[in-house]
Amino acid sequence: LPIDYGRSLHMMKQLGVPAVHDSAYIGTGVLVCILDDGFKGYNTHEALVNAVVPAGMKRDFVDGDTIVTNPESVGHGTWVMGCIAANKPGVCVGAAFGASFALARTEVDATETPVEMLYWGMGAEWADSLGADLITSSLGYFTFDDPADDYTYADMDGRTTDVSRAAGIAAGKGILVVN
């Protein structure tokens, strides 16, 4: 049966996802690790309540615990998860709703400091330890609260920044890194 994508149809068509879904590929057997600012409400959202987040697949590298539904999050991680994991036909369907997910908070919303790159690297290392197939993260580090910490355009070469090096290590271990 065709999938009723609802409001996500245009987005999924832009990516060619309906053809992939028509081939019965929905992400089954894939572990996606999302590195973001937290996942407030993911576990109660009507389009995400059936998303598979196995035991032990939640980490908060900022606070050093396993609670990823932190209230200070703006919800960006949940929005990203929705693009991938949503499964509410007629309303919103994500690109890989059949995948399993590992959720990691590596971002601090209130500030922008270099330590967040360390958290990102720790999240990537954790993803590797779990056997993640893919890391997705829509975080970027170029300017910081203290201008002395900022990177230059020349530093954006894929080899200089801490987060670029961490992503390179993850990719070298066979993890697809999407940022």
C-alpha positions in Angstrom: 0.0 0.0 0.0 1.3 3.5 -0.7 2.3 5.6 2.3 0.2 8.7 3.1 3.0 11.2 4.0 0.6 14.0 4.9 2.5 17.2 5.4 5.9 15.6 4.9 5.1 14.5 1.3 6.9 17.5 -0.4 10.0 17.0 1.8 10.1 13.3 1.2 9.7 13.8 -2.6 12.6 16.3 -2.7 14.8 13.5 -1.2 13.4 10.7 -3.4 12.2 8.8 -0.3 8.9 7.5 -1.7 10.7 5.4 -4.2 12.9 4.0 -1.5 9.9 3.2 0.7 8.1 1.7 -2.4 11.0 -0.7 -2.5 10.2 -1.7 1.1 13.2 -0.1 2.6 12.2 1.9 5.7 15.4 1.7 7.7 14.8 -1.7 9.3 18.1 -3.0 10.7 19.8 0.4 10.8 20.9 2.1 14.0 20.8 5.9 13.7 22.5 8.0 16.3 21.3 11.6 16.6 23.6 14.1 18.2 21.7 17.3 19.1 20.5 19.6 21.9 18.1 17.2 23.5 14.9 15.4 22.7 12.2 17.1 24.7 8.8 15.4 24.2 10.0 12.7 21.7 8.6 10.0 23.9 5.1 11.5 23.9 4.8 13.0 20.5 2.1 11.3 18.5 4.3 10.8 15.4 7.3 9.5 17.5 5.7 7.3 20.2 6.5 4.1 18.2 10.0 5.1 17.3 12.4 2.4 18.6 14.9 3.7 21.1 16.3 0.5 22.7 17.4 0.3 26.4 20.8 2.0 26.9 20.5 4.1 23.8 20.2 7.5 25.5 23.0 9.7 26.8 23.4 13.3 27.9 27.1 14.2 27.5 26.4 17.7 28.8 25.0 16.7 32.1 26.6 13.3 32.3 23.5 11.2 32.6 20.9 9.4 30.5 18.1 11.9 30.5 17.8 13.4 27.0 14.4 15.0 27.5 15.9 18.0 29.2 13.4 20.9 29.6 15.9 23.6 28.7 16.2 22.1 25.2 14.5 24.1 22.4 13.4 20.8 20.9 15.7 20.8 17.9 16.7 17.2 18.5 13.1 16.1 18.5 12.5 18.0 15.3 15.4 16.2 13.6 14.2 12.9 14.9 10.8 13.6 13.4 12.3 14.1 10.0 13.7 10.6 10.2 11.6 8.6 12.6 8.1 10.0 12.4 5.4 7.5 11.6 1.9 8.9 11.6 0.4 8.3 8.2 -1.7 11.1 6.9 0.1 13.6 9.1 3.9 13.1 9.0 6.1 10.2 7.9 9.9 10.3 8.2 12.6 8.9 5.9 13.6 5.9 8.0 10.7 5.3 10.4 11.7 1.6 10.6 15.2 2.3 12.0 16.3 2.1 15.6 17.6 5.2 17.3 20.3 6.2 19.8 19.8 9.7 21.2 22.6 11.9 22.5 22.6 15.4 23.9 25.9 17.1 23.0 24.7 20.7 22.6 24.1 23.4 25.1 21.4 25.8 23.9 22.3 28.7 26.2 25.9 29.1 25.1 28.3 28.4 22.3 31.7 27.2 23.6 34.4 24.8 22.3 33.6 22.2 24.9 30.5 21.3 22.8 32.9 19.8 20.2 34.3 17.6 22.9 30.7 16.5 23.8 30.1 15.8 20.1 33.2 13.7 19.8 32.2 11.8 22.9 28.8 11.2 21.3 30.4 9.9 18.1 32.6 7.6 20.2 29.5 6.3 22.0 27.8 5.8 18.7 30.7 3.7 17.5 30.5 1.6 20.7 26.9 0.9 20.0 27.5 -0.2 16.5 25.7 2.8 14.9 25.4 2.8 11.2 24.8 6.5 10.8 25.4 9.6 12.9 23.2 12.6 12.0 23.8 16.0 13.6 22.7 19.4 12.4 25.2 21.2 14.6 28.1 23.4 13.5 30.9 25.1 15.2 32.5 28.2 13.7 31.9 31.1 16.1 31.7 31.0 19.9 30.7 33.3 22.7 34.3 34.3 23.2 35.6 35.5 19.8 39.1 34.3 20.7 37.7 30.8 20.3 36.3 31.4 16.8 37.6 29.5 13.7 38.6 31.2 10.5 37.2 30.3 7.1 40.5 28.6 6.4 40.0 26.3 9.4 36.9 24.9 7.7 38.9 22.4 5.8 37.6 19.1 7.3 40.9 18.5 9.2 41.4 21.4 11.6 38.5 21.7 14.0 38.0 19.2 16.8 34.6 18.2 15.6 35.8 17.7 12.0 38.5 15.4 13.2 36.0 13.5 15.4 33.7 13.1 12.4 36.6 11.9 10.3 37.4 9.2 12.9 33.8 8.1 13.0 33.7 7.9 9.2 37.0 6.0 9.2 35.3 3.4 11.4 32.5 2.9 8.8 29.9 5.2 10.3 28.1 7.4 7.8 28.3 10.9 9.2 25.6 13.3 8.0 25.8 16.9 9.2 
